[in-house]
């Protein structure tokens, strides 16, 4: 494997108290022992250095057990959304698009069914009006079909009138904009614009090449429950833009270190500081997200922020109000804290239901916040 872009450092050297991190390790170890999830991985970084990276449990259970390893690739689910958005950020900085452009400026056929005025901003902040829309499985490998199906999405309510999490539909739309503007597969654009320049190509993928698929952890869920991901080569290769990326915890911690560094990682400038300031703003304030049980998610253009209210998903109730990040359904959360320069990633291979899922995320993130001196 190539040298990782974040140099390693001792947690205490980077200003982390030992006791909360011991509690964090014990909590995850207990989860594994109790059978809460087969495997997990965490990574903690600060000021451009990696303080902690640890792997727990199993990547696969069948047909034979396979222990999780440092280079295991975990299904990121909706953590993928911020990677797709990063390609959009890149196009903004090139002057190829504006976040206020109507989607139909780049996908003229998207204007069908009353969608002509919907902007990229509305789509990116989950205000587009078509939260339940999806594309067919056949479209995974046929992006002309994907574009046609995205253009045919139907409105469920007036765009801009509500905030409602668009689980898959928003980022299929944004992926088709990327392809329309660049003339290339969105997966290649995400890799070439975002992942490769950060030196993370061996540990972060939206669309996993066949040669790397043996490193992918299987995804699991409660017995009898429908799991939104698949343990298939087709799913791993498809790289669904809102839910199909794979990566290591330390790769996601490094991505957030780039954001905390004003668009720089290990001396490499990927984005301008003003771009990072813009995309991490709170654009939806105290408006409740109907797709998140009415919680005010403080949506930016990719990540969401902590804000000031008592209840928040994933980032930890102890988080600084400016802390931002994103999660993956029932399984993971990754975040960056501008107040301390700390980034943290926690990924698992089990889709756990609420209320247990949200409760454990709060405890896990709070232990990290408690460790920050």
N, C-alpha and C positions, 0 to 999 in steps of 0.2 A: 504494500500500500504506500501511497505517496505521503510525504510529511504533512501533517495536519496544519492548517493555516494559523491556528491559535497555539502559541507555545504554552506548555504546561507550567503550573506554579502551585505552590502549597496553599491550601485554603486560608490558613492563618496569615500567610504573607499578604494575601489579597483582602484581608480585613473581614474574614468570616469567623464567627464564634464556633467553637467545636461542638458544644453541647446540642444546639438545635440540629446540626447536621447528623449527629449520632442518633437523635430521635427520628430524623427523616429516614435514615438507613434502617433503623429498627422497624419503623412503620411499614415500609415497602417489603422488608423481609418477612414480616408477619402476614402481610397480604398474600405473598407467594405461598407461605406455609399453610394458610387457611384455604388455599385454592381459589382465591378471589380472581386471579388472572394467572395464566401460565408463565408470562415473562414480562420484563419491563427494563427500561433504561433511563437513566437521568444524566444530565450534564449541567454544570454550573460554571459560568464565566464572568469575568469582571475586568474592565479596562484592557480589553484585547488579549487576555490570557485565560487559559482553561484551568479552573480551580479543582474541578471534580468531574469524573466521568465513570459511571459504574453500571454494570449490566447484571440483571437478575433472572434466574429461572430459565424457561425453555422458549425457544423460537418456534418449535414444532413438536407436536405430540404424536402424530400419526403420518405414515404407517409405522415409523420408529421415532423415538424421542431424539430431538436435536437441541442441545443446549444453546441458549442465546450467546452471542459473542460480541466483541467490540465493534465488528463491522456488520452485524446484522442490520438489515434494512426493515424498518417498521412502517406499517401502513399509517400514513399521517392523517387520513380522512380530511377534514376541513382545514387543517393546518396548510393544506395545499393551496388554499385560496390566496394566501398572502404571497406565495411564489408566483401564481398567475398574475396577481395584481402588480408584482414587481416588474413584470414584462410591460404592463401598461404604463407604469411609472417611467420606464426607459423610453417608451414611445413619446410620452409627454415631454421628456427632457430633450428629445431629438427634434421636437416641433412637429412631429408627424400627426399628432392628435392633441386635442384639448379635452380635459375632463368634462367640460360643459358641452361638448359636441353631442348632438342627437346620434344615437346608435345608427339610425338610418342614413346619416352622412357617409358611413363606411359600409353599411349593409343596406342598400336601398330597399330590398325586399322585406326588411324587418318592419317597414312602415305598415304592413298588412295588419288587419284586425285592430286598427286604432292605435298602433304603437309608434307612429311617426315622430312624436315629440319627446319620447323617452330619451333621457340623456345618459351618457356614461356615468355621470355622478349619481344619478338616481339608481342605476343598476348596481354600482359599486357599494352604495350605502344601504342596499336592501329596501329600496323604495320604488322599485320598478313596476310593481303591480302584477307580477306573474310568479309568485313564490312556489307554486306547486308544479310548474312545468318541468319537463324532462325530455331527454332524447331516447331513442330506441337503442337497444343493444347493437343492432346492425350499424348504427351510426358511429360506433367506437372506431371502426376501421375504414369508414367511408365518410370523410369529412365534407364532401359535397352534400351528402345526405344530411350530415349534422347541421350544416349551414341552412339547408332547406327546412329542417325541423325546427331550428331556432327561429327562423323567420316566421314560422307558422304558430309560434306560441300565442296563447290567448290570454287576454287580460282578465284578472279576477276582481280588481278594483282600480280606482283612478290613480295613476302614477303620481307619487309624491304625497298622497294623502295619508299614508300609513307607513310605518316601519314594520316589516315582517321578513324575517330571515328567509332568503332564497337559497335553499340548501344546495341545489345543483344548477338551477336555471340561470342565475346571474352569471356564473363563471363559464358556462357553455356559451353564453352570449358574448362575454368578454374574449373568450378564446377565438371565436369566429371573427371578432374585430381585429385581433392580433393577426390572424391569417389573411384577412382582407387587406390590411395595411401593409404587411410585409411580403405577402405572397409565399410564405413558408408555413409549414406545420407549426402550430403553437407550441408543441412540446420541444421542438428544436430551438424555437425562439427563447423559451424560458431557460433552456440549458445554456444557449450561447450568450444570452444577454445578462443572465443573473447567476446561474449556478457555476459555470466554468470560470468566469472571471474571479469569483471568490475562492477558487481552488477547492470546490466541494463536489466535483463531478464524480468522485468515487464513493460518495456517501449521501448524495441527495439526487433524486430523479423524479421527474414527472413523465412517466413512461419508462419502465425499467427494461433495458436491453436483455435479450435472452441470456447472454453470458453472465449477467448479474443476478438473475432471478433465483438462483440457488441460495442466495443470501437473504431472501425475503422471509420474514416471519409469517406464519399462518395467522389469520385473524379468527377469533373465536367469539362465542356469545352464549347466553343462557340456553340450556337445553330446550329445544322446541321453538326458540325465538328466531325471527328473521334477522340475519346479520347484513348490514348494508354493503359490506365488501365481499370479495370472493377470493378463494385460494386457487386461482387459475392463472395460467400463463396469459390468457387473453385479457383478463382484468389488469394484471400487473403491467402489461405492455401498453394498454389503452391510455393510461395516464389521464384519467378524468380530471378536468381542470379545477373542479371544486372539491374533489374528494379522493383522488387516486394517486397522489404522490407517495413516495417511499423515502425514508431517510433514517439516519442515526440521530440520537438526541444531541450529540455534540455538534453535528452539522446545523441543526436548528438553533442551538445556542450561539453558534458562530454567525448565522444569518442575523440574529437579533443584536449581536455585538456590532455588526456592520451598521445597523440602524442607530444604535446608541452612539456610534462613532461618527454620526453625521454623514453617513453614506460611505465610510471608509472601513476597510478591514485589512489589517496587516500591511498598511502602507498603500493599498490599492483603492483608488477612488472609483466607486461604482455609481453613486448618486451625489447630488449636491446637498449641502446641509439644509437649504431652503425646501428642497423637495421632501426630505424626511420630515421637516417641521410641518409641511402641508399635509402629508398623508397620515400623520399621527394626530391631527386635530380631532376634536370631538364635534362632529357635524350634526349629531342627532340629539344631543343634550339629554334632557330628562324624558324625552318621548319613549314610551314603553315599546318594546319589540313584541308584537303579537305572536311571533314564532318562538319566543323565549319566555313564555308565560308572563308577558307584560313587563319583564325586567328592562330597565333603561340600560342599553348596552353601550351607549356613547360611541357610536360607529365612526371610525375614520375611513380612509380609502384603502382598506385591507385589514388592518388591526382594529380592535376596539379598545377603549381606555377604561380604567378603573372608576373614575368619577368619585363622588362623595357619598352616595347613598349606602346604607348598610349592606344591601344585597348585591352581589356581582358574581358572575360565573367565572370560575377557573383561575382568575388572577390572584385570588386570596383576599380575604376581607381586610388584612393588615397592609395591603399594597398601598403605595403612594398614589394619590389621585391621578398622576400622569403615567403610571404604569400601563403598558399596552401589550396586547398579544392576541392569540387566537387559539382555539381548541379543535379537537377532533371528536366526533360523536362518541360519547360513552367511554373514551379511551385515553385521552391525552390533552395536554395544554403546554404551550410554549409562550414565553413572554420576555419583555425587556423593561427595565426600570430606569428612566432617565435620571431620577434623583440620586441613584447610587452607582450607575454604570453596570448593574448586574443583569445578566440574562440567564434564563433557566428553561430547560426542556425536560418534560416527563412524558414518555411514550410507553404504551402497553399494547398487548395483542389480544385484548378482550373488550367487547362492547358491553359495558355494565349499565344497567338501568338506573334511573333516578328513583328515590332520593339519594341512594348510596353513592352514586357516581359524583354528584356535585359536592356532597359532604366530604368525600375523600380528597377531591381536588382542593377544597378550601384548606383542609388540614395540611396537605403536602406543600402548597404554595406558602401558607403561613409559616411553616417551619423554615423555609428559605428566607422569607422576610425577617423572621426573628434572628436569623444568623448574621444578618448584615450589620456591620459596625460602621 
